[in-house]
Amino acid sequence: MPLASHLPTACYACDRCWLAPFDLDHVAKCPSCGGFSVVVPGESYHVDDVALFERIEGAVRESQLSRLASHRLWAILSNVPERARRPDSLLAPIVDAMPALQFAQTELAQDRAHLARVAGMILVVIIAHLRALDASGAAASANGVVRDS
Protein backbone atom coordinates (compact mmCIF):
# COMPACT_ATOMS: atom_id res chain seq x y z
CA MET A 1 0.00 0.00 0.00
CA PRO A 2 1.48 3.41 -0.96
CA LEU A 3 2.19 5.99 1.70
CA ALA A 4 -0.62 8.42 2.39
CA SER A 5 0.21 11.54 0.47
CA HIS A 6 -2.83 13.78 0.89
CA LEU A 7 -4.00 15.58 4.00
CA PRO A 8 -7.44 17.06 4.67
CA THR A 9 -7.03 20.81 4.35
CA ALA A 10 -9.52 23.60 4.91
CA CYS A 11 -10.13 27.27 4.32
CA TYR A 12 -12.24 28.65 7.14
CA ALA A 13 -12.85 31.91 5.26
CA CYS A 14 -14.94 30.24 2.57
CA ASP A 15 -15.83 27.01 4.44
CA ARG A 16 -14.19 24.65 1.96
CA CYS A 17 -12.29 21.43 2.57
CA TRP A 18 -10.15 19.38 0.19
CA LEU A 19 -7.30 16.91 0.09
CA ALA A 20 -3.97 18.63 -0.49
CA PRO A 21 -0.75 16.82 -1.37
CA PHE A 22 1.62 16.61 1.58
CA ASP A 23 4.43 19.13 1.07
CA LEU A 24 6.58 20.49 3.89
CA ASP A 25 7.95 23.26 1.68
CA HIS A 26 4.64 24.86 0.65
CA VAL A 27 1.46 25.88 2.41
CA ALA A 28 -1.61 24.97 0.37
CA LYS A 29 -3.77 27.88 -0.75
CA CYS A 30 -7.52 27.58 -0.99
CA PRO A 31 -8.48 26.57 -4.54
CA SER A 32 -11.75 28.52 -4.19
CA CYS A 33 -10.69 31.88 -2.74
CA GLY A 34 -6.89 31.73 -2.65
CA GLY A 35 -6.94 32.23 1.11
CA PHE A 36 -4.82 30.60 3.76
CA SER A 37 -5.45 26.98 4.59
CA VAL A 38 -4.87 24.70 7.54
CA VAL A 39 -4.56 20.95 7.87
CA VAL A 40 -7.63 19.42 9.51
CA PRO A 41 -6.83 16.79 12.14
CA GLY A 42 -7.91 13.34 11.09
CA GLU A 43 -6.94 10.58 8.75
CA SER A 44 -4.56 10.94 5.85
CA TYR A 45 -5.47 9.81 2.36
CA HIS A 46 -4.15 8.64 -0.98
CA VAL A 47 -4.45 10.34 -4.34
CA ASP A 48 -7.08 7.72 -5.23
CA ASP A 49 -9.31 9.16 -2.47
CA VAL A 50 -9.45 12.70 -3.87
CA ALA A 51 -12.53 12.26 -6.10
CA LEU A 52 -14.54 10.57 -3.34
CA PHE A 53 -13.49 13.22 -0.81
CA GLU A 54 -14.56 16.00 -3.21
CA ARG A 55 -17.93 14.31 -3.71
CA ILE A 56 -18.43 14.04 0.05
CA GLU A 57 -17.32 17.63 0.67
CA GLY A 58 -19.76 18.88 -1.95
CA ALA A 59 -22.63 16.92 -0.41
CA VAL A 60 -21.87 18.21 3.08
CA ARG A 61 -21.46 21.81 1.86
CA GLU A 62 -24.70 21.55 -0.12
CA SER A 63 -26.51 20.47 3.05
CA GLN A 64 -25.73 23.81 4.76
CA LEU A 65 -25.67 22.22 8.21
CA SER A 66 -26.41 24.39 11.21
CA ARG A 67 -23.99 24.47 14.12
CA LEU A 68 -26.33 22.28 16.19
CA ALA A 69 -26.78 19.68 13.43
CA SER A 70 -23.02 19.68 12.78
CA HIS A 71 -22.28 19.02 16.45
CA ARG A 72 -24.83 16.20 16.56
CA LEU A 73 -23.33 14.52 13.49
CA TRP A 74 -19.81 15.10 14.78
CA ALA A 75 -20.74 13.26 18.00
CA ILE A 76 -22.12 10.31 16.04
CA LEU A 77 -19.12 10.03 13.71
CA SER A 78 -16.58 10.46 16.52
CA ASN A 79 -17.45 6.99 17.81
CA VAL A 80 -14.37 5.33 16.31
CA PRO A 81 -15.05 1.77 17.52
CA GLU A 82 -18.58 1.86 16.11
CA ARG A 83 -17.28 3.43 12.89
CA ALA A 84 -15.00 0.44 12.41
CA ARG A 85 -17.47 -2.21 13.60
CA ARG A 86 -20.77 -1.05 12.05
CA PRO A 87 -20.23 1.87 9.68
CA ASP A 88 -23.44 1.09 7.79
CA SER A 89 -25.66 1.69 10.84
CA LEU A 90 -23.53 4.68 11.89
CA LEU A 91 -24.07 6.30 8.49
CA ALA A 92 -27.89 5.95 8.60
CA PRO A 93 -28.54 9.12 10.68
CA ILE A 94 -25.86 10.95 8.70
CA VAL A 95 -27.60 10.17 5.41
CA ASP A 96 -30.96 11.13 6.96
CA ALA A 97 -29.49 14.57 7.75
CA MET A 98 -27.71 14.86 4.39
CA PRO A 99 -29.56 12.89 1.68
CA ALA A 100 -26.91 13.81 -0.89
CA LEU A 101 -24.69 11.26 0.85
CA GLN A 102 -27.06 8.41 -0.03
CA PHE A 103 -24.59 7.27 -2.66
CA ALA A 104 -22.21 6.16 0.10
CA GLN A 105 -24.73 3.67 1.43
CA THR A 106 -25.84 2.38 -1.95
CA GLU A 107 -22.56 2.28 -3.87
CA LEU A 108 -20.35 1.07 -1.02
CA ALA A 109 -22.76 -1.09 0.98
CA GLN A 110 -20.76 -4.29 0.49
CA ASP A 111 -17.42 -2.86 1.64
CA ARG A 112 -17.39 -2.18 5.39
CA ALA A 113 -13.80 -0.88 5.36
CA HIS A 114 -14.63 1.61 2.62
CA LEU A 115 -17.77 2.72 4.48
CA ALA A 116 -15.66 3.32 7.58
CA ARG A 117 -13.26 5.43 5.50
CA VAL A 118 -16.20 7.40 4.09
CA ALA A 119 -17.45 8.04 7.63
CA GLY A 120 -13.99 9.35 8.51
CA MET A 121 -14.05 11.66 5.49
CA ILE A 122 -17.47 13.00 6.45
CA LEU A 123 -16.20 13.61 9.98
CA VAL A 124 -13.21 15.61 8.68
CA VAL A 125 -15.48 17.78 6.52
CA ILE A 126 -17.85 18.40 9.44
CA ILE A 127 -14.92 19.34 11.70
CA ALA A 128 -13.73 21.82 9.07
CA HIS A 129 -17.27 23.21 8.77
CA LEU A 130 -17.54 23.67 12.55
CA ARG A 131 -14.20 25.49 12.60
CA ALA A 132 -15.34 27.73 9.75
CA LEU A 133 -18.50 28.54 11.70
CA ASP A 134 -16.37 29.36 14.75
CA ALA A 135 -14.07 31.54 12.65
CA SER A 136 -16.96 33.44 11.07
CA GLY A 137 -18.56 33.88 14.50
CA ALA A 138 -15.30 35.20 15.97
CA ALA A 139 -14.89 37.61 13.06
CA ALA A 140 -18.47 38.80 13.44
CA SER A 141 -18.01 39.28 17.19
CA ALA A 142 -14.85 41.28 16.61
CA ASN A 143 -16.86 43.56 14.33
CA GLY A 144 -19.72 43.88 16.80
CA VAL A 145 -22.11 41.73 14.77
CA VAL A 146 -24.28 39.16 16.54
CA ARG A 147 -24.65 35.91 14.57
CA ASP A 148 -27.07 33.08 15.20
CA SER A 149 -25.83 29.82 13.66
PEKA-V754154 format. One record per pair of residues at least 6 apart in sequence whose ideal C-beta (glycine too) atoms are under 7 Angstrom apart, sorted by the first residue. I is the first residue (numbers start at 0). J is the second residue. Records with the same first field share a line. If there is no record, write none. Layout:
I = J  J
This chain:
1 = 45
3 = 43  44  45
4 = 20  21  45  46
5 = 18  19  20  21  43  44  45  46  48  49
6 = 18  19  21  38  43
7 = 16  18  38  39  41  123
8 = 17  18  19  27  36  37  38  39
9 = 15  16  36  37  39  127  130
10 = 29  31  32  34  36
11 = 130  131  134
12 = 32  34
13 = 29  31  32  34
14 = 60  128  131
15 = 29  31
16 = 39  56  123  124  127
17 = 30  53  56
18 = 44  48  49  52
19 = 27
26 = 36
27 = 36
28 = 36
29 = 36
39 = 123  126  127
41 = 119  122  123  126
42 = 119  123
44 = 52
52 = 120
55 = 100  117  120  121  124
56 = 124
58 = 97  99  100
59 = 97  121  124  125  128
61 = 99
62 = 97  99
64 = 128
65 = 148
66 = 132  148
68 = 96
69 = 125  128  129
72 = 93  96  125
73 = 122  125  126  129
75 = 89  92  93
76 = 82  93  118  121  122  125
77 = 122
78 = 89
81 = 89
82 = 89  115  118  119
83 = 115
86 = 111  114  115  118
87 = 104  108  114
89 = 118
90 = 103  104  114  118
93 = 100  121
94 = 100  101  104
100 = 121
103 = 114  117
107 = 113  114  117
132 = 148
136 = 146  148
139 = 146
